Amino acid sequence: MSTTVASAPAPYERLAIRVQKIINSPTAQKSRAALIFRMADELEEDWNQLLEEIAENDNVTLAWRDDGGVQIFWTVPKED
């Protein structure tokens, strides 16, 4: 009999989940903007990969701040 142990999410997945929660928060949704920072325990390459993936979306703008944060802005296209 084999038992399956749920493995912890990979570091990149944890980062993506954390940022998704920030973007999906009611405050961010209302203002269509979110401010994110890389945590000390998150890999810079994971951070850069996530930012690239976010930037690929239409209607999304990233702005790098002097304090290390990245401001994400988005617009919701009008339905035709």
Phi, psi and omega in degrees: 000126181254145177248139177258129179256127178292121180279151178293149179299147178296158181306319180296318179297319178298317178299312182298318179297316180298313181292322179299320178297320179295313182295324183275358181296149180304322180297313180294319180296322181293318182270352184053042179205150177213147178247123181237150177230147174281131177282156184301328183269005180262137183290140180297324180292324175296316180301311181297321179297316180297316180298321178298316181294321178295316184295336180291342181288141174294152175067019179240136178235135175250139177229118179278133182256159180296335182274007178095350179281163175235123178269129178250128176240145175215156175242151177256116182297146178290140176286135178281000000 
